[in-house]
Amino acid sequence: MHTDLPSNDFSALFEALESDPDSYLRGEKAIFASAVGRSFYQQLLPSGSVTLGWSSWSVQWLSRTPALIPDQVQIAYSHDASACAAFARQAAEDWHAFLLHRADELKPGGQLVVLSMARTATAGCHFELSPGIAVVNTRRSAPKAAVFTPADMKAVTG
Ligand SMILES: C[S@@+](CC[C@H](N)C(=O)[O-])C[C@H]1O[C@@H](n2cnc3c(N)ncnc32)[C@H](O)[C@@H]1O
């Protein structure tokens, strides 16, 4: 099951799945690719139906633009404290909503891997491309994410 915003051109995806030599559908008659066109800040799939989820390089897009950025194009490079705080608040709110919906969708013991950019511990608005994140607790009351560093990732992927 693939998901993206309703405005996404899903035909490019299905074309690639059909014709790419590395497609997971190649030679497989019993795999049925499908797609949901809805924001991942809402529930996407039936509760308790997902064993393994994957999200790569997408959750850095917030649900809305919370403020104008007066000094830069991207918030990651801004030195405007008010804009930085507004984006940080929105990011925290969106991340919480994202986790709650994924927690609903995952089966007990199911797992979700999220690859995204993360803010460095030191600088207010400054981002670096880094961790993979896995949801380890799928209880809706308190979903939690464990964060893996690039070194952890390397140890797993070799
Ligand atoms: C850089 S692409 C990553 C695509 C793919 N996951 C990959 O790793 O190649 C980011 C995708 O996130 C989608 N996206 C952004 N905001 C979204 C949202 N709120 N809900 C669902 N998809 C979203 C965009 O439409 C875009 O297709």
Ligand as a Chemical Component Dictionary entry (heavy atoms), coordinates in Angstrom:
data_LIG
# 
_chem_comp.id                   LIG 
_chem_comp.type                 NON-POLYMER 
_chem_comp.pdbx_formal_charge   0 
_chem_comp.three_letter_code    LIG 
# 
loop_
_chem_comp_atom.comp_id 
_chem_comp_atom.atom_id 
_chem_comp_atom.alt_atom_id 
_chem_comp_atom.type_symbol 
_chem_comp_atom.charge 
_chem_comp_atom.model_Cartn_x 
_chem_comp_atom.model_Cartn_y 
_chem_comp_atom.model_Cartn_z 
_chem_comp_atom.pdbx_ordinal 
LIG C1  C1  C 0  10.875 13.562 -1.382 1  
LIG S1  S1  S 1  9.359  12.727 -1.703 2  
LIG C2  C2  C 0  9.772  11.148 -1.014 3  
LIG C3  C3  C 0  9.130  10.052 -1.788 4  
LIG C4  C4  C 0  9.466  8.622  -1.321 5  
LIG N1  N1  N 0  8.976  8.367  0.022  6  
LIG C5  C5  C 0  10.922 8.327  -1.409 7  
LIG O1  O1  O 0  11.574 8.051  -0.396 8  
LIG O2  O2  O -1 11.449 8.361  -2.549 9  
LIG C6  C6  C 0  8.249  13.436 -0.496 10 
LIG C7  C7  C 0  6.801  13.017 -0.700 11 
LIG O3  O3  O 0  6.053  13.363 0.470  12 
LIG C8  C8  C 0  4.753  13.697 0.060  13 
LIG N2  N2  N 0  4.077  14.424 1.141  14 
LIG C9  C9  C 0  4.351  15.659 1.624  15 
LIG N3  N3  N 0  3.483  15.982 2.601  16 
LIG C10 C10 C 0  2.650  14.917 2.749  17 
LIG C11 C11 C 0  1.525  14.651 3.604  18 
LIG N4  N4  N 0  1.112  15.542 4.500  19 
LIG N5  N5  N 0  0.910  13.462 3.483  20 
LIG C12 C12 C 0  1.333  12.544 2.577  21 
LIG N6  N6  N 0  2.385  12.727 1.728  22 
LIG C13 C13 C 0  3.025  13.915 1.824  23 
LIG C14 C14 C 0  5.003  14.524 -1.186 24 
LIG O4  O4  O 0  3.830  14.640 -1.983 25 
LIG C15 C15 C 0  6.116  13.735 -1.862 26 
LIG O5  O5  O 0  5.626  12.781 -2.763 27 
# 
loop_
_chem_comp_bond.comp_id 
_chem_comp_bond.atom_id_1 
_chem_comp_bond.atom_id_2 
_chem_comp_bond.value_order 
_chem_comp_bond.pdbx_ordinal 
LIG C1  S1  SING 1  
LIG S1  C2  SING 2  
LIG S1  C6  SING 3  
LIG C2  C3  SING 4  
LIG C3  C4  SING 5  
LIG C4  N1  SING 6  
LIG C4  C5  SING 7  
LIG C5  O1  DOUB 8  
LIG C5  O2  SING 9  
LIG C6  C7  SING 10 
LIG C7  O3  SING 11 
LIG C7  C15 SING 12 
LIG O3  C8  SING 13 
LIG C8  N2  SING 14 
LIG C8  C14 SING 15 
LIG N2  C9  SING 16 
LIG N2  C13 SING 17 
LIG C9  N3  DOUB 18 
LIG N3  C10 SING 19 
LIG C10 C11 SING 20 
LIG C10 C13 DOUB 21 
LIG C11 N4  SING 22 
LIG C11 N5  DOUB 23 
LIG N5  C12 SING 24 
LIG C12 N6  DOUB 25 
LIG N6  C13 SING 26 
LIG C14 O4  SING 27 
LIG C14 C15 SING 28 
LIG C15 O5  SING 29 
# 
